[in-house]
């Protein structure tokens, strides 16, 4: 086999390898996109469940996320020892 034939055979093999690698890359990119969407859906479920379990509304959530807002009544805690009072020394 001549040097040209060897090089052409190697070129064809590399072209096939490249094509297969691009196909694998495309499949992996699709998998990544799918997993990102699944994660976003799960995060939304977590937020929704948190709101339900803590008897909060979307308005409460907005007030929690808004800057310079007071704590919504549902999240206010009763003072603990040494909170809002005199400190024991």
N, C-alpha and C positions, 0 to 999 in steps of 0.2 A: 504494500500500500504506500502510495506516495505521501510526501509531507502535506501536500494540499488536501488530499483525501482525509488524512488524519485530522487536520485542522477543521475541515468542514464537518466531519463527524462530531468532533468536540463542540463545535459551534451549535450544531443541531441539538445535541444533548443539553447544553447550557440554555438554549432557547426553551426547550421543553421544561427544564428545571425552573426557569424563571416563570413560565406560564403557570406551573403547578403552585409555585410559591405565591404568586399573585392571587390565585384562587383561594389558597389557604388564608391569606391575609384578608381577603374580602369576607370570608366566612367568620374569621375571628372578629373583624370590625362589626359584623352583624350581631355576633354574640355579645360583644361589649355594649352595643347600643341597647340590646334586649335587657341585659343585666342592669344597666343604668336606669332604664324605665321601670323594671321590677323594683329596684331600690327606691325610686321616687314614690312609687305606689305604696310600698311598705311604710315609708316615712310619713306619708299622708294618713295611713291607717293608724300609726302610732299617735300622731297629733289628734286625730279624731277620737281615738280611744281615751287618750289623756283628758280631753275636754269632757267626754261623757262621764268618765270615772270620777272626775272632780267637780261635776255639776257646773261646768262653765259653758258660756255661750260664745259665739263668734265675737260679740261685742266685748266680752271679757278678754278674749285673746287679743283683739285689736288694742285694747287699753293697756295690756301688758307689753305689747310691742311698740306702742307709741312713746316717743320721748317726752319726758317731763309730765307724766301722768301719775296720778296717785294709784295705789294698789286697789284693784277691784274688791268690793266687799266680800266676795266669795273666797278671796285669798288672804284676807286680813287674819292675823293670828292674835290670840289673847296674849298679853304681856307675860313673859317668863320672869323668874326671879331675877332681880337686879335690872330689869328692863323698865325704863321710864320711872324708876324710883331712885332712892339713894343707894349708893354703893357701900357695901359693908367692908370696913377696913380692918 
